[in-house]
Amino acid sequence: MSHYFFRNKLHLSLLSALGAASWSIYFDIQVNVWTLLCVFLLTFSIYQDNRLTDEAEDAANDPEGLKNALENRKLITYMTFYPLSVICLVIAFQFGQPAFWATALVIFIGYLYNHKCFPPFLSKHLNGARRLKDIYIVKNLTPPLDWATALVFLPLLFEGRPLSLMAWICWGYVFVCAFFIEVMWDMRDHRGDLLSGIKTIANTLSFPQTKQLLIIASLISGTLIFYFTFTNILPNVTYFLLANNAAVIVIASMYKERQEAFMRKISDLTILLATILFLSFALIASF
């Protein structure tokens, strides 16, 4: 049962919905059930679609998961990704154009990340890249764009709120945290990415250098969030987010280069830890 839960990215989908609820509480706006549903479905559909588009690397990284995805290709494509994307757009449309276009942007970025849809003339100028995932560095920046937009901006836009300076700072923080997770996943999957010719930060830097990058970047982002909170640009509850930075430092330090199975387990635990942090964050913010 737990294997099914993780394989189908239900943990990521639930985390994203909980994250949207937590940020709603943080911004002192109503927790909108339709927003949470939309964020859940967006995450679920995009990550289900992703299971079908990583054949080369997953053949080495997660052969069992790839086999299961290919066996359910039609179900994932025609009963999950496209229908759920349309449902999300219909939901978002009820809350105005900003909500609709932000939702469409999340779907569009997810599609360009997964699918080799760049025309030949564009691919030629991108060193043969046919999708966002094939572009060095961009691969690690694209999913954080979707995560930050869905978790921070959609709750505000669904309620008709403007994107204030505080919202943009929080968006940037979630973007950086999601970037950390992406790099840690690539550290775990570096062997399959190398075999499939995908350049990532984790397989172009050495393993120790990648760990150092995560730790240093986490210290910098933590310092910035401390500054914005200390100067009252953000409310005092924001100090609690520093637990995320501490968790990244601890988890990155635990990674071992030749223990892929161990790193995969830690990756799943990282998402569970993030869920607990979001719930605690929301509980504290509510008071």
N, C-alpha and C positions, 0 to 999 in steps of 0.2 A: 504493500500500500504506500509506504513512504517513498519507494523507488518510483512508483507511478506519479506521485505528487511532485517530486523533483524533476523527473524526466519531462513532464508536460508543463513545466515552468509555472505551476500553480503557486509556488512559494513566492516567485517574483511578482506575479499578478496581485496576490494578496498584499504583499509589501507595498506595491505602488498605490493601492487603494487606501491602505492604512496611512501611507505617507501623505496622500492628498487630504485625508481627514485631519491628520496632525497639523499640517500647514494651515488648514482652514481655521482650526482652533487658535493657532499662533497669530493669525491675522485678524482674529476676533470676528469671523464671519460665520454664517450658518453652515453647518456640515450638510452639504447637498448630496442626497443619495444618488441623484442622477450623475453628478460629477464623479462620485466614487465608482459607480457602475461603468461609466465611460472610461475612466482611467484603468480599471481592472481589465475591461475588454480590449483596450488598446494594447496593453502590455501582453496579455495572453495571445492575441492574434499575431502580433509582430514577432514574438519569440517562438510561437508555433511555426510561423513561416520560416524563421531562421533555421529551424531544424532541418529543412529541406534544401537549404542553400549552402551548407557547409560540408558537402559530401567528401571532398578531398581530405580536409583536416580531421573530420570526425571519423573517417575510416581508421585513423590512427588513435585519435583521442578518445572516442566514445563509439566503438563499432556497434555495440548492442543498441545504443540510443539511435544511431543512424539507421540500423535495420528496422527498428520499430517505426521510425518516421517514414521511411520509404514504403513500408507496408501500408501506411495510412495516408499516402500522398494525396489522394483525391479528397479524403475527409478533411485533411488539414487545409488544402487549397480552396475547395469549393464549399465547404461547410463551416470553415473557421475563419480564415484570413479575410477573404472578400466580403462575406456576409456580415461579419462582426465589424469590419471597417465601415460599411454602409450604415449599420445600426448606430455606431458612434457618431457619424456625421449627422444622422437624423436627430439624435438626442441633442447634440451640440447646437444644431440649427434653432432649436426651440429657445435657446438662451442668447441669441443675438449673433451678429456677424463676427465680432472678435472671438467669441468662443468657437464658432464654426471654423474660422480660418486657422486658429491655433490648433484645433483638432486635426484639420486637414494637413497641416504642416507636419505634425507628429507622424501621421500615416505616410505621407510622402517621403519624409526622411527615412523612415523604416523600410520603405519599399526600395529606395535608391541604395540603401545600405546592403540589402539582401540580394537584390536581383541584378544580373549582368545586362543592364538595359542601356548603357551609354552607347551612342552611335559610333561608328568607326572613326569619324573625323575627330570626335572629342577624345575617344580612347587613345588615339595616336598622340595627342598632346599630353596625355596622362601616363605615359610609359606603358601603354597597353592595358591600363585599368578599365574594367567594364562596370564597376560598381564602387560605391564609397568604401566598402570594406577592403578593396584592393589597393587603396591609396595609403601610403605610409603616414603615420601620425593621425591622419583623418579618420582612420579605422578606430582609433581610441577616443576620438573626440565626438564622433557622430552619436553613438548611443547616449552619452551624457546629455547631449542637446535634447533628446526626446525625454529622458528621465526628468531633467530639471523643468522643462516646459510643462510636462504633464503634472508633476507633483506640486509645483509652486504657482505656475501661471493659470492653469485651468481652473482651480478652485476660485481664484479671483475673477477671472473672466466670466465664468458661469454665473457669478453673482453681480456682474456689471461693475466691478471695481476697477479703478485705474491701476496701472503698473507703476507703483511709487518707487522711490530710491530704495526703500527698505525691501521691497519685493525683488528688485534687481540684485541687491546684495545677497539675498537668500537664494535666488536663482543661481548666482555664481557659486555659492557655497555648495549647493546640491550638485551642480555640474562638476565641481572638483571632486566631491566624494564619489560620484558615479565614475569619474575618470580613474580614481584609485581602484575601484572594483574591476573595471575593464582591464587595467594593467595587470592586476593580480590574476584574473582569469587567463590572460595571455601568458603569464609566467607558468601557470598550470598546463596550458595547451601548447607550449612552445615547440614541442617535438612535431606535432601534427601540422602546425603552421609552417614550420621549416620545410617539411616534406611536400606541402602543397604550394610552396613558393610565396606565401603571404608574409610580408615584412611587418613586424610589430616592434614596439619599443622593447619588449621582453626578449626578442631573439636577435636584435641588432646590438643591444647593450649586453654586457655580461650579466650573469645572474646577480652577483653582488652589487653591480652598478644599478641594476633595476631596483633592487631593494633599497639602496641608498636614495635613489630618486624618489621613491614613494615616501620614505621617512622624512626627507628634507622638505618635499612639497607639502606633506601633512603638517609639519611644524610651521611652515610659512602660512598655510591657510588657517591653521589654528591661531596663530598670532594675529592675523587680520580680523578673524571673527571676534577675538578677545578685544581688539582695539575698537571695533565698531560698537561692541557692547559696552565697553568701559566709557566711551564718549557719548553714550545714550542715543546713538543713531539707531541701535537695536535695543529691544527691551532686555531686562536682566535675565529672563528665562533663557536667552540665547547662550548663556554660559554653558548650559547643559550640553550643547552641541559639541563641545570640546571632547566629550566622551567618544565621539566618532573618530576624532583625530588620534586619540590614545589607542583606540581599537585597531586602527589601520597600522600604527607603529608596531603593536604587539603581534598582530597577525602576519604582517610582512616579515617580521623577525623570525617567525616560526617556519616560514617556507624553506623547504630543502630541495635543492636542484634536481636530485635523482629520485624523488619520491612523489611521482605524479598522483598516485592514488591517495596519498596522504593530503596533498594539496587540494585535490578535488573535494575531499571531505571537509577540509577547512573552508573552502569556498562556499559550500552549502551552509556551514555553520555561520559564515560571515553574514549571509542573508538573514538567517534567523536572529543573529545578534542585532542587525540593523532594524529588524522588525520590533524587537524588544526596546531598542533605543527610541524608535519613533513613538511607540505606545507610551513610554515613560515621558518623552518630550511633550506629547499631547496632554498627558495627565497633569504635568507640572504647569504647562501653559494655561490649562483650564482654570487654575487657581491664581 
